[in-house]
Amino acid sequence: MDQELLDGIRQIIREEISGVESDVSTLKTDVSSLKNDVAEMKPQLKENTDMLRVLLANSETHGAEIKQLNHRVAKIEGINKRQDKLESGLLNHRHEVVFKIGEAVFED
């Protein structure tokens, strides 16, 4: 009877182990599949990262160029305001010309 008990326990253990082995086998397959997926993604990830770095550098360059253009536009606007002020002053500028009539003076 003790042998029958041991045989029963062994059978239960075998059944449990077979389920675990199946799970381990499935996990190995899944991990292998994940490794392949990651290996395929690495080059694309590197390419994307490189593109982002280039875009960031270009963005910084364009930002500096826009800042420089804004400065130039502000300078031109200031010049235009001064020119408009001068033109306005000249349009309303009047001179009074006075002629004095007197005796002619001759020099010897």
Secondary structure, DSSP 8 states (H G I E B T S, - for coil): -HHHHHHHHHHHHHHHHHHHHHHHHHHHHHHHHHHHHHHHHHHHHHHHHHHHHHHHHHHHHHHHHHHHHHHHHHHHHHHHHHHHHHHHHHHT----------------
